[in-house]
Amino acid sequence: MDRETLGVETGAPTADTLAMLERAEGFLRKGEYAECIEAASQAAISMPNYFRPHVTIGLAWWRQGDMLNAAESFATSALLNPRHFDSCLYAGRAYMAQSNYQAARKMFEAATNADRHSTSCRVWLAHCLQSLGDFDEANNIIHSTAAQLDWMLPKNKRISFQHAPWFLNHIQIWRDKIQPYIPKNGKLLEIGSMEAMSTLWMASELIDSHGIVVSADIAYRDSYASNIRASGLRERIISIVGSSVITIPLLLAGSFDFVYVDGDHSPEMAFADGVNALLAAKQGGIVCFDDYKNQNQDTALGVDTLVQCFGQNIDFIHEGYQLIVRRKSDSLVVDFPNNPKLASNMQWREAIERSRVQDFSALGSGQLAFSDG
Ligand SMILES: C[S@@+](CC[C@H](N)C(=O)[O-])C[C@H]1O[C@@H](n2cnc3c(N)ncnc32)[C@H](O)[C@@H]1O
């Protein structure tokens, strides 16, 4: 319970302050940021100890991409109300954007105190500690967060990570939305293995010793290799090295129960990997696209174009930070988007045809039908 809820120190906000704040939030919703900051600043002046106006001001700066001012506003709010989780988390993230890792650490620790079970906050804290070079403490956080999510494998201290453990954020959704579709002897494919965090979760949680994970990456990292060795799950994992546009079409099309697309997140590559992932998935197989809602990347442009082209072949399972779909048809029918800009700039058709040609050479039979309609 925060200080506002308790009615301590801040006192109850007056009707006038609330009205000013409401106006400010209205401006925020409409994207009128200067007006929002003006109105929220008046609310802050009228009640200097009240944290909420600073949250609104922070959001207005955040949405304009001004992380310096956003950090200051959220940090002020966090100072006034250290138990306000969002203020601490957003302040930490805004400090991270400025590479101010010491300040970010304090904020993420405060956020973790406000909500001990928030996975996303613990993931940010681990990432921040890695940025500070404190890999032991980062791994402690990663291991305890995995354990909170009932994933015990990383408790093995020889499994360790040097890069941000974003995958932990997805575990709960994957349990709900993906796991029910995957047989224990399933055949799984991942594009983008990094340090094997997602690889190991798939190998330990989605399948048993009768299943297999094919993990593809353009690089083969020492940390990937040592984590696989330490996991005791080596027998369940096949590693492929090389660019996915070359390696994935060589795999048997229509044969995977699950494909995780988490490689190069540029729109063109997300699109090309997506085509190959749909081809690799069997009928009823699941395909998950990472970073679909990542504001800093244009991955969604590639994935949305893929959906325009292949929409009639898929059912939607989940749309959030990741997009999860299910291939419903045996053969894939392609609709080209009627958007000439996309067609000329991104050369979608060429990408599809390249995939198809490679698919033909691997399969010796056609799977795609084209409808230009
Ligand atoms: C976000 S990381 C994958 C994280 C991993 N799936 C996890 O959750 O633990 C993206 C990975 O894609 C790999 N990658 C980038 N471009 C690639 C390409 N063209 N082909 C294959 N892998 C690629 C990178 O080397 C990197 O390891």
The ligand as a Tripos MOL2 file, in Angstrom:
@<TRIPOS>MOLECULE
LIG
   27    29     1     0     0
SMALL
NO_CHARGES

@<TRIPOS>ATOM
      1 C1         17.6360  -11.6900  -29.1800 C.3       1 LIG1
      2 S1         18.9050  -12.7940  -29.4750 S.3       1 LIG1
      3 C2         18.1630  -14.3630  -29.1850 C.3       1 LIG1
      4 C3         17.8100  -14.5910  -27.7330 C.3       1 LIG1
      5 C4         17.3790  -15.9910  -27.4140 C.3       1 LIG1
      6 N1         16.3160  -16.4530  -28.2750 N.3       1 LIG1
      7 C5         16.8710  -16.0100  -25.9820 C.2       1 LIG1
      8 O1         15.6990  -15.6500  -25.7770 O.co2     1 LIG1
      9 O2         17.6010  -16.3870  -25.0690 O.co2     1 LIG1
     10 C6         19.0600  -12.7170  -31.1870 C.3       1 LIG1
     11 C7         20.0540  -13.7060  -31.7610 C.3       1 LIG1
     12 O3         19.8570  -13.7390  -33.1760 O.3       1 LIG1
     13 C8         21.0980  -13.9660  -33.7840 C.3       1 LIG1
     14 N2         21.0260  -13.5470  -35.1970 N.ar      1 LIG1
     15 C9         21.0640  -12.2850  -35.7080 C.ar      1 LIG1
     16 N3         20.9850  -12.3190  -37.0460 N.ar      1 LIG1
     17 C10        20.8680  -13.6200  -37.4000 C.ar      1 LIG1
     18 C11        20.7560  -14.2960  -38.6410 C.ar      1 LIG1
     19 N4         20.7400  -13.6360  -39.8110 N.pl3     1 LIG1
     20 N5         20.6640  -15.6420  -38.6280 N.ar      1 LIG1
     21 C12        20.6960  -16.3320  -37.4760 C.ar      1 LIG1
     22 N6         20.7870  -15.7310  -36.2480 N.ar      1 LIG1
     23 C13        20.8850  -14.4060  -36.2250 C.ar      1 LIG1
     24 C14        22.0840  -13.1630  -32.9360 C.3       1 LIG1
     25 O4         23.4010  -13.6550  -33.0950 O.3       1 LIG1
     26 C15        21.5130  -13.3430  -31.5380 C.3       1 LIG1
     27 O5         22.1380  -14.4030  -30.8690 O.3       1 LIG1
@<TRIPOS>BOND
     1     1     2 1
     2     2     3 1
     3     2    10 1
     4     3     4 1
     5     4     5 1
     6     5     6 1
     7     5     7 1
     8     7     8 2
     9     7     9 1
    10    10    11 1
    11    11    12 1
    12    11    26 1
    13    12    13 1
    14    13    14 1
    15    13    24 1
    16    14    15 ar
    17    14    23 ar
    18    15    16 ar
    19    16    17 ar
    20    17    18 ar
    21    17    23 ar
    22    18    19 1
    23    18    20 ar
    24    20    21 ar
    25    21    22 ar
    26    22    23 ar
    27    24    25 1
    28    24    26 1
    29    26    27 1
@<TRIPOS>SUBSTRUCTURE
     1 LIG1         1 GROUP 0 **** ****
